[in-house]
Amino acid sequence: ESSIKLDLPSASTGEKTKPKETGKIIINVVAKDILFFGDSPISLQDLSRRLREERMKTEIPLEVRIRTNRQVPYSVIEPVLVLCAQAGIGNVSFSVLEGSDP
């Protein structure tokens, strides 16, 4: 999950991740039009296709974890959330650092 170095936002509240039987997908949002599916660069169009493929090939629920720089505006992340919803993946979370923002 952390092979791409990002300046993650921090949060003072939230849930710790618990081991579950899910297929985990990591999406790294570096900047506008710079996305990674795990470690592989991907376009929004290809991400849409890939999320649908992943959803169709497994019986276990999928979880998408979004990692992004704290400076990336929501308007850049929103299309990724929409694609997850369109693919039928409702379990989406964000990686953050524990603590409060400086």
N, CA, C and O atoms as CSV, one atom per row, in Angstrom:
chain,resi,resn,atom,element,x,y,z
A,1,GLU,N,N,0.822,-1.195,0.000
A,1,GLU,CA,C,0.000,0.000,0.000
A,1,GLU,C,C,0.863,1.253,0.000
A,1,GLU,O,O,0.448,2.281,-0.535
A,2,SER,N,N,2.022,1.192,0.573
A,2,SER,CA,C,2.798,2.411,0.730
A,2,SER,C,C,3.996,2.506,-0.196
A,2,SER,O,O,4.945,3.225,0.116
A,3,SER,N,N,3.989,1.815,-1.313
A,3,SER,CA,C,5.129,1.870,-2.219
A,3,SER,C,C,5.243,3.208,-2.935
A,3,SER,O,O,6.332,3.582,-3.369
A,4,ILE,N,N,4.144,3.932,-3.067
A,4,ILE,CA,C,4.157,5.268,-3.655
A,4,ILE,C,C,4.115,6.251,-2.497
A,4,ILE,O,O,3.162,6.258,-1.718
A,5,LYS,N,N,5.139,7.076,-2.381
A,5,LYS,CA,C,5.234,8.014,-1.263
A,5,LYS,C,C,4.290,9.187,-1.477
A,5,LYS,O,O,4.370,9.892,-2.483
A,6,LEU,N,N,3.389,9.385,-0.512
A,6,LEU,CA,C,2.426,10.476,-0.552
A,6,LEU,C,C,2.417,11.169,0.800
A,6,LEU,O,O,2.687,10.543,1.825
A,7,ASP,N,N,2.111,12.449,0.805
A,7,ASP,CA,C,1.950,13.220,2.027
A,7,ASP,C,C,0.500,13.071,2.471
A,7,ASP,O,O,-0.333,13.934,2.193
A,8,LEU,N,N,0.200,11.961,3.171
A,8,LEU,CA,C,-1.171,11.641,3.553
A,8,LEU,C,C,-1.729,12.672,4.522
A,8,LEU,O,O,-0.991,13.228,5.337
A,9,PRO,N,N,-3.033,12.930,4.435
A,9,PRO,CA,C,-3.658,13.796,5.432
A,9,PRO,C,C,-3.686,13.064,6.767
A,9,PRO,O,O,-3.535,11.844,6.816
A,10,SER,N,N,-3.875,13.803,7.835
A,10,SER,CA,C,-3.997,13.166,9.140
A,10,SER,C,C,-5.429,13.333,9.634
A,10,SER,O,O,-6.163,14.208,9.174
A,11,ALA,N,N,-5.808,12.484,10.571
A,11,ALA,CA,C,-7.158,12.527,11.126
A,11,ALA,C,C,-7.076,12.214,12.602
A,11,ALA,O,O,-6.337,11.318,13.012
A,12,SER,N,N,-7.830,12.949,13.407
A,12,SER,CA,C,-7.835,12.694,14.846
A,12,SER,C,C,-8.922,11.702,15.224
A,12,SER,O,O,-8.921,11.186,16.341
A,13,THR,N,N,-9.847,11.426,14.316
A,13,THR,CA,C,-10.890,10.434,14.561
A,13,THR,C,C,-10.952,9.505,13.367
A,13,THR,O,O,-10.383,9.789,12.313
A,14,GLY,N,N,-11.632,8.419,13.536
A,14,GLY,CA,C,-11.785,7.467,12.444
A,14,GLY,C,C,-11.708,6.055,12.977
A,14,GLY,O,O,-11.602,5.839,14.185
A,15,GLU,N,N,-11.762,5.099,12.076
A,15,GLU,CA,C,-11.734,3.701,12.458
A,15,GLU,C,C,-10.416,3.085,12.043
A,15,GLU,O,O,-9.895,3.366,10.963
A,16,LYS,N,N,-9.890,2.255,12.899
A,16,LYS,CA,C,-8.729,1.455,12.536
A,16,LYS,C,C,-9.224,0.364,11.595
A,16,LYS,O,O,-10.343,-0.129,11.734
A,17,THR,N,N,-8.388,-0.004,10.648
A,17,THR,CA,C,-8.795,-1.074,9.757
A,17,THR,C,C,-8.759,-2.390,10.514
A,17,THR,O,O,-7.860,-2.641,11.316
A,18,LYS,N,N,-9.740,-3.211,10.248
A,18,LYS,CA,C,-9.845,-4.514,10.884
A,18,LYS,C,C,-9.664,-5.575,9.808
A,18,LYS,O,O,-10.099,-5.387,8.671
A,19,PRO,N,N,-9.032,-6.679,10.154
A,19,PRO,CA,C,-8.901,-7.735,9.158
A,19,PRO,C,C,-10.285,-8.220,8.727
A,19,PRO,O,O,-11.125,-8.550,9.564
A,20,LYS,N,N,-10.505,-8.257,7.452
A,20,LYS,CA,C,-11.786,-8.709,6.902
A,20,LYS,C,C,-11.481,-9.603,5.719
A,20,LYS,O,O,-10.370,-9.616,5.189
A,21,GLU,N,N,-12.476,-10.334,5.328
A,21,GLU,CA,C,-12.319,-11.101,4.119
A,21,GLU,C,C,-12.829,-10.281,2.964
A,21,GLU,O,O,-13.974,-10.417,2.534
A,22,THR,N,N,-11.958,-9.428,2.470
A,22,THR,CA,C,-12.284,-8.593,1.326
A,22,THR,C,C,-11.106,-8.618,0.373
A,22,THR,O,O,-9.977,-8.917,0.759
A,23,GLY,N,N,-11.385,-8.306,-0.851
A,23,GLY,CA,C,-10.322,-8.081,-1.809
A,23,GLY,C,C,-9.992,-6.609,-1.755
A,23,GLY,O,O,-10.865,-5.768,-1.970
A,24,LYS,N,N,-8.743,-6.285,-1.472
A,24,LYS,CA,C,-8.374,-4.878,-1.310
A,24,LYS,C,C,-7.753,-4.343,-2.591
A,24,LYS,O,O,-6.862,-4.958,-3.176
A,25,ILE,N,N,-8.241,-3.191,-3.009
A,25,ILE,CA,C,-7.706,-2.473,-4.162
A,25,ILE,C,C,-7.161,-1.157,-3.650
A,25,ILE,O,O,-7.856,-0.428,-2.944
A,26,ILE,N,N,-5.927,-0.849,-3.998
A,26,ILE,CA,C,-5.311,0.411,-3.596
A,26,ILE,C,C,-5.258,1.331,-4.811
A,26,ILE,O,O,-4.712,0.972,-5.854
A,27,ILE,N,N,-5.836,2.526,-4.660
A,27,ILE,CA,C,-5.768,3.542,-5.708
A,27,ILE,C,C,-5.015,4.735,-5.143
A,27,ILE,O,O,-5.425,5.328,-4.145
A,28,ASN,N,N,-3.915,5.077,-5.790
A,28,ASN,CA,C,-3.109,6.227,-5.388
A,28,ASN,C,C,-3.442,7.399,-6.294
A,28,ASN,O,O,-3.287,7.313,-7.512
A,29,VAL,N,N,-3.902,8.497,-5.699
A,29,VAL,CA,C,-4.220,9.712,-6.441
A,29,VAL,C,C,-3.114,10.713,-6.132
A,29,VAL,O,O,-3.082,11.304,-5.053
A,30,VAL,N,N,-2.208,10.898,-7.091
A,30,VAL,CA,C,-1.049,11.758,-6.870
A,30,VAL,C,C,-1.388,13.207,-7.188
A,30,VAL,O,O,-0.999,14.111,-6.449
A,31,ALA,N,N,-2.104,13.434,-8.273
A,31,ALA,CA,C,-2.506,14.771,-8.714
A,31,ALA,C,C,-3.551,14.586,-9.797
A,31,ALA,O,O,-3.872,13.460,-10.176
A,32,LYS,N,N,-4.083,15.696,-10.297
A,32,LYS,CA,C,-5.064,15.614,-11.384
A,32,LYS,C,C,-4.476,14.823,-12.544
A,32,LYS,O,O,-3.386,15.132,-13.025
A,33,ASP,N,N,-5.186,13.820,-12.984
A,33,ASP,CA,C,-4.791,12.959,-14.096
A,33,ASP,C,C,-3.557,12.106,-13.821
A,33,ASP,O,O,-2.969,11.561,-14.755
A,34,ILE,N,N,-3.153,11.979,-12.557
A,34,ILE,CA,C,-2.046,11.078,-12.216
A,34,ILE,C,C,-2.558,10.101,-11.162
A,34,ILE,O,O,-2.574,10.397,-9.967
A,35,LEU,N,N,-2.974,8.929,-11.639
A,35,LEU,CA,C,-3.539,7.881,-10.793
A,35,LEU,C,C,-2.716,6.615,-10.937
A,35,LEU,O,O,-2.082,6.374,-11.965
A,36,PHE,N,N,-2.741,5.811,-9.879
A,36,PHE,CA,C,-2.106,4.503,-9.913
A,36,PHE,C,C,-3.092,3.480,-9.372
A,36,PHE,O,O,-3.749,3.716,-8.358
A,37,PHE,N,N,-3.191,2.357,-10.044
A,37,PHE,CA,C,-3.929,1.203,-9.554
A,37,PHE,C,C,-2.867,0.321,-8.920
A,37,PHE,O,O,-2.163,-0.414,-9.612
A,38,GLY,N,N,-2.756,0.400,-7.597
A,38,GLY,CA,C,-1.605,-0.211,-6.935
A,38,GLY,C,C,-0.374,0.576,-7.332
A,38,GLY,O,O,-0.283,1.775,-7.066
A,39,ASP,N,N,0.570,-0.091,-7.965
A,39,ASP,CA,C,1.803,0.562,-8.414
A,39,ASP,C,C,1.786,0.934,-9.886
A,39,ASP,O,O,2.750,1.517,-10.381
A,40,SER,N,N,0.709,0.609,-10.602
A,40,SER,CA,C,0.661,0.810,-12.054
A,40,SER,C,C,-0.111,2.065,-12.427
A,40,SER,O,O,-1.246,2.249,-11.986
A,41,PRO,N,N,0.500,2.943,-13.244
A,41,PRO,CA,C,-0.235,4.132,-13.703
A,41,PRO,C,C,-1.506,3.717,-14.443
A,41,PRO,O,O,-1.533,2.701,-15.137
A,42,ILE,N,N,-2.557,4.523,-14.280
A,42,ILE,CA,C,-3.833,4.193,-14.921
A,42,ILE,C,C,-4.611,5.479,-15.196
A,42,ILE,O,O,-4.534,6.438,-14.427
A,43,SER,N,N,-5.353,5.489,-16.287
A,43,SER,CA,C,-6.224,6.630,-16.606
A,43,SER,C,C,-7.581,6.410,-15.937
A,43,SER,O,O,-7.894,5.297,-15.515
A,44,LEU,N,N,-8.377,7.462,-15.842
A,44,LEU,CA,C,-9.726,7.314,-15.281
A,44,LEU,C,C,-10.552,6.334,-16.096
A,44,LEU,O,O,-11.286,5.520,-15.535
A,45,GLN,N,N,-10.436,6.408,-17.419
A,45,GLN,CA,C,-11.194,5.499,-18.285
A,45,GLN,C,C,-10.794,4.050,-18.026
A,45,GLN,O,O,-11.655,3.178,-17.911
A,46,ASP,N,N,-9.496,3.792,-17.934
A,46,ASP,CA,C,-9.040,2.432,-17.662
A,46,ASP,C,C,-9.383,2.003,-16.237
A,46,ASP,O,O,-9.635,0.824,-15.989
A,47,LEU,N,N,-9.393,2.952,-15.299
A,47,LEU,CA,C,-9.768,2.634,-13.933
A,47,LEU,C,C,-11.207,2.151,-13.874
A,47,LEU,O,O,-11.514,1.201,-13.155
A,48,SER,N,N,-12.082,2.789,-14.615
A,48,SER,CA,C,-13.482,2.369,-14.669
A,48,SER,C,C,-13.589,0.912,-15.114
A,48,SER,O,O,-14.277,0.108,-14.485
A,49,ARG,N,N,-12.912,0.593,-16.184
A,49,ARG,CA,C,-12.924,-0.780,-16.719
A,49,ARG,C,C,-12.327,-1.757,-15.711
A,49,ARG,O,O,-12.877,-2.833,-15.479
A,50,ARG,N,N,-11.216,-1.381,-15.124
A,50,ARG,CA,C,-10.513,-2.274,-14.198
A,50,ARG,C,C,-11.331,-2.551,-12.937
A,50,ARG,O,O,-11.362,-3.684,-12.458
A,51,LEU,N,N,-11.992,-1.528,-12.396
A,51,LEU,CA,C,-12.826,-1.734,-11.219
A,51,LEU,C,C,-13.970,-2.697,-11.523
A,51,LEU,O,O,-14.288,-3.566,-10.712
A,52,ARG,N,N,-14.582,-2.541,-12.684
A,52,ARG,CA,C,-15.677,-3.449,-13.072
A,52,ARG,C,C,-15.171,-4.878,-13.245
A,52,ARG,O,O,-15.833,-5.832,-12.837
A,53,GLU,N,N,-14.003,-5.017,-13.847
A,53,GLU,CA,C,-13.415,-6.352,-14.025
A,53,GLU,C,C,-13.137,-7.011,-12.677
A,53,GLU,O,O,-13.460,-8.180,-12.465
A,54,GLU,N,N,-12.535,-6.247,-11.774
A,54,GLU,CA,C,-12.222,-6.791,-10.451
A,54,GLU,C,C,-13.498,-7.195,-9.720
A,54,GLU,O,O,-13.537,-8.234,-9.060
A,55,ARG,N,N,-14.526,-6.387,-9.833
A,55,ARG,CA,C,-15.807,-6.670,-9.174
A,55,ARG,C,C,-16.441,-7.944,-9.711
A,55,ARG,O,O,-17.039,-8.712,-8.957
A,56,MET,N,N,-16.310,-8.168,-11.016
A,56,MET,CA,C,-16.941,-9.325,-11.651
A,56,MET,C,C,-16.190,-10.634,-11.396
A,56,MET,O,O,-16.787,-11.708,-11.463
A,57,LYS,N,N,-14.907,-10.559,-11.111
A,57,LYS,CA,C,-14.138,-11.801,-11.032
A,57,LYS,C,C,-14.013,-12.376,-9.617
A,57,LYS,O,O,-13.324,-13.377,-9.421
A,58,THR,N,N,-14.663,-11.762,-8.638
A,58,THR,CA,C,-14.556,-12.291,-7.276
A,58,THR,C,C,-15.920,-12.374,-6.610
A,58,THR,O,O,-16.828,-11.595,-6.896
A,59,GLU,N,N,-16.029,-13.327,-5.729
A,59,GLU,CA,C,-17.259,-13.485,-4.952
A,59,GLU,C,C,-17.186,-12.742,-3.631
A,59,GLU,O,O,-18.217,-12.428,-3.036
A,60,ILE,N,N,-15.959,-12.454,-3.163
A,60,ILE,CA,C,-15.833,-11.754,-1.887
A,60,ILE,C,C,-15.999,-10.248,-2.113
A,60,ILE,O,O,-15.710,-9.748,-3.200
A,61,PRO,N,N,-16.458,-9.535,-1.100
A,61,PRO,CA,C,-16.623,-8.090,-1.255
A,61,PRO,C,C,-15.280,-7.411,-1.523
A,61,PRO,O,O,-14.239,-7.859,-1.041
A,62,LEU,N,N,-15.317,-6.352,-2.278
A,62,LEU,CA,C,-14.111,-5.583,-2.563
A,62,LEU,C,C,-14.073,-4.336,-1.697
A,62,LEU,O,O,-15.099,-3.723,-1.403
A,63,GLU,N,N,-12.871,-3.983,-1.303
A,63,GLU,CA,C,-12.639,-2.743,-0.568
A,63,GLU,C,C,-11.647,-1.917,-1.376
A,63,GLU,O,O,-10.609,-2.424,-1.801
A,64,VAL,N,N,-11.964,-0.663,-1.583
A,64,VAL,CA,C,-11.036,0.252,-2.248
A,64,VAL,C,C,-10.454,1.175,-1.196
A,64,VAL,O,O,-11.183,1.814,-0.437
A,65,ARG,N,N,-9.142,1.239,-1.159
A,65,ARG,CA,C,-8.441,2.165,-0.260
A,65,ARG,C,C,-7.824,3.240,-1.144
A,65,ARG,O,O,-7.030,2.942,-2.036
A,66,ILE,N,N,-8.194,4.487,-0.890
A,66,ILE,CA,C,-7.664,5.619,-1.653
A,66,ILE,C,C,-6.562,6.277,-0.840
A,66,ILE,O,O,-6.753,6.632,0.323
A,67,ARG,N,N,-5.413,6.433,-1.469
A,67,ARG,CA,C,-4.284,7.148,-0.879
A,67,ARG,C,C,-4.056,8.390,-1.727
A,67,ARG,O,O,-4.030,8.314,-2.955
A,68,THR,N,N,-3.894,9.516,-1.080
A,68,THR,CA,C,-3.714,10.755,-1.829
A,68,THR,C,C,-2.905,11.762,-1.028
A,68,THR,O,O,-2.866,11.706,0.201
A,69,ASN,N,N,-2.271,12.667,-1.723
A,69,ASN,CA,C,-1.588,13.771,-1.062
A,69,ASN,C,C,-2.620,14.681,-0.417
A,69,ASN,O,O,-3.715,14.863,-0.950
A,70,ARG,N,N,-2.277,15.242,0.712
A,70,ARG,CA,C,-3.218,16.117,1.409
A,70,ARG,C,C,-3.549,17.365,0.601
A,70,ARG,O,O,-4.581,17.991,0.844
A,71,GLN,N,N,-2.702,17.745,-0.355
A,71,GLN,CA,C,-2.943,18.941,-1.167
A,71,GLN,C,C,-3.885,18.684,-2.348
A,71,GLN,O,O,-4.338,19.633,-2.988
A,72,VAL,N,N,-4.181,17.431,-2.639
A,72,VAL,CA,C,-5.054,17.126,-3.775
A,72,VAL,C,C,-6.487,17.509,-3.424
A,72,VAL,O,O,-7.026,17.021,-2.431
A,73,PRO,N,N,-7.119,18.377,-4.225
A,73,PRO,CA,C,-8.484,18.811,-3.914
A,73,PRO,C,C,-9.509,17.685,-4.133
A,73,PRO,O,O,-9.290,16.762,-4.917
A,74,TYR,N,N,-10.615,17.794,-3.425
A,74,TYR,CA,C,-11.690,16.802,-3.528
A,74,TYR,C,C,-12.165,16.636,-4.973
A,74,TYR,O,O,-12.534,15.531,-5.374
A,75,SER,N,N,-12.162,17.698,-5.749
A,75,SER,CA,C,-12.634,17.623,-7.134
A,75,SER,C,C,-11.816,16.641,-7.962
A,75,SER,O,O,-12.296,16.159,-8.988
A,76,VAL,N,N,-10.599,16.337,-7.542
A,76,VAL,CA,C,-9.759,15.353,-8.239
A,76,VAL,C,C,-10.090,13.939,-7.759
A,76,VAL,O,O,-9.981,12.980,-8.523
A,77,ILE,N,N,-10.489,13.814,-6.504
A,77,ILE,CA,C,-10.787,12.511,-5.917
A,77,ILE,C,C,-12.214,12.062,-6.231
A,77,ILE,O,O,-12.474,10.865,-6.355
A,78,GLU,N,N,-13.126,13.004,-6.359
A,78,GLU,CA,C,-14.542,12.678,-6.573
A,78,GLU,C,C,-14.777,11.729,-7.750
A,78,GLU,O,O,-15.559,10.789,-7.603
A,79,PRO,N,N,-14.138,11.925,-8.915
A,79,PRO,CA,C,-14.383,10.987,-10.013
A,79,PRO,C,C,-14.010,9.541,-9.666
A,79,PRO,O,O,-14.635,8.607,-10.166
A,80,VAL,N,N,-13.011,9.354,-8.827
A,80,VAL,CA,C,-12.627,8.008,-8.405
A,80,VAL,C,C,-13.738,7.396,-7.557
A,80,VAL,O,O,-14.067,6.220,-7.713
A,81,LEU,N,N,-14.316,8.191,-6.661
A,81,LEU,CA,C,-15.436,7.713,-5.851
A,81,LEU,C,C,-16.638,7.345,-6.720
A,81,LEU,O,O,-17.297,6.332,-6.484
A,82,VAL,N,N,-16.912,8.162,-7.709
A,82,VAL,CA,C,-18.024,7.886,-8.626
A,82,VAL,C,C,-17.786,6.579,-9.373
A,82,VAL,O,O,-18.706,5.774,-9.516
A,83,LEU,N,N,-16.564,6.360,-9.849
A,83,LEU,CA,C,-16.248,5.120,-10.568
A,83,LEU,C,C,-16.411,3.902,-9.673
A,83,LEU,O,O,-16.885,2.860,-10.126
A,84,CYS,N,N,-16.025,4.020,-8.407
A,84,CYS,CA,C,-16.218,2.915,-7.466
A,84,CYS,C,C,-17.703,2.590,-7.321
A,84,CYS,O,O,-18.100,1.426,-7.373
A,85,ALA,N,N,-18.516,3.626,-7.140
A,85,ALA,CA,C,-19.960,3.432,-7.000
A,85,ALA,C,C,-20.550,2.812,-8.260
A,85,ALA,O,O,-21.378,1.906,-8.171
A,86,GLN,N,N,-20.138,3.285,-9.423
A,86,GLN,CA,C,-20.651,2.744,-10.681
A,86,GLN,C,C,-20.258,1.287,-10.875
A,86,GLN,O,O,-20.976,0.531,-11.530
A,87,ALA,N,N,-19.119,0.886,-10.307
A,87,ALA,CA,C,-18.668,-0.500,-10.409
A,87,ALA,C,C,-19.321,-1.383,-9.348
A,87,ALA,O,O,-19.098,-2.593,-9.326
A,88,GLY,N,N,-20.123,-0.787,-8.472
A,88,GLY,CA,C,-20.791,-1.561,-7.432
A,88,GLY,C,C,-19.926,-1.817,-6.212
A,88,GLY,O,O,-20.167,-2.764,-5.464
A,89,ILE,N,N,-18.920,-0.978,-6.009
A,89,ILE,CA,C,-18.037,-1.110,-4.852
A,89,ILE,C,C,-18.375,0.014,-3.879
A,89,ILE,O,O,-18.092,1.183,-4.142
A,90,GLY,N,N,-18.977,-0.348,-2.761
A,90,GLY,CA,C,-19.402,0.652,-1.794
A,90,GLY,C,C,-18.470,0.783,-0.604
A,90,GLY,O,O,-18.597,1.724,0.179
A,91,ASN,N,N,-17.539,-0.143,-0.457
A,91,ASN,CA,C,-16.614,-0.104,0.670
A,91,ASN,C,C,-15.360,0.648,0.245
A,91,ASN,O,O,-14.417,0.054,-0.278
A,92,VAL,N,N,-15.355,1.951,0.470
A,92,VAL,CA,C,-14.242,2.813,0.066
A,92,VAL,C,C,-13.754,3.557,1.301
A,92,VAL,O,O,-14.549,4.124,2.050
A,93,SER,N,N,-12.454,3.552,1.505
A,93,SER,CA,C,-11.880,4.276,2.638
A,93,SER,C,C,-10.643,5.041,2.175
A,93,SER,O,O,-10.134,4.838,1.072
A,94,PHE,N,N,-10.180,5.921,3.049
A,94,PHE,CA,C,-9.006,6.741,2.754
A,94,PHE,C,C,-7.897,6.415,3.737
A,94,PHE,O,O,-8.148,6.228,4.927
A,95,SER,N,N,-6.681,6.348,3.243
A,95,SER,CA,C,-5.522,6.197,4.124
A,95,SER,C,C,-5.182,7.561,4.696
A,95,SER,O,O,-5.075,8.549,3.969
A,96,VAL,N,N,-5.016,7.599,6.002
A,96,VAL,CA,C,-4.620,8.844,6.677
A,96,VAL,C,C,-3.592,8.494,7.747
A,96,VAL,O,O,-3.443,7.336,8.139
A,97,LEU,N,N,-2.899,9.509,8.201
A,97,LEU,CA,C,-1.994,9.358,9.333
A,97,LEU,C,C,-2.756,9.687,10.601
A,97,LEU,O,O,-3.554,10.624,10.625
A,98,GLU,N,N,-2.518,8.924,11.653
A,98,GLU,CA,C,-3.189,9.201,12.914
A,98,GLU,C,C,-2.620,10.466,13.528
A,98,GLU,O,O,-1.407,10.675,13.520
A,99,GLY,N,N,-3.483,11.301,14.056
A,99,GLY,CA,C,-3.079,12.562,14.661
A,99,GLY,C,C,-3.890,13.690,14.077
A,99,GLY,O,O,-4.860,13.462,13.355
A,100,SER,N,N,-3.497,14.904,14.388
A,100,SER,CA,C,-4.211,16.055,13.833
A,100,SER,C,C,-3.287,16.805,12.887
A,100,SER,O,O,-2.065,16.729,13.006
A,101,ASP,N,N,-3.879,17.527,11.952
A,101,ASP,CA,C,-3.110,18.298,10.994
A,101,ASP,C,C,-2.307,19.374,11.717
A,101,ASP,O,O,-2.791,19.968,12.681
A,102,PRO,N,N,-1.083,19.626,11.257
A,102,PRO,CA,C,-0.275,20.688,11.873
A,102,PRO,C,C,-0.842,22.049,11.585
A,102,PRO,O,O,-0.288,23.055,12.027
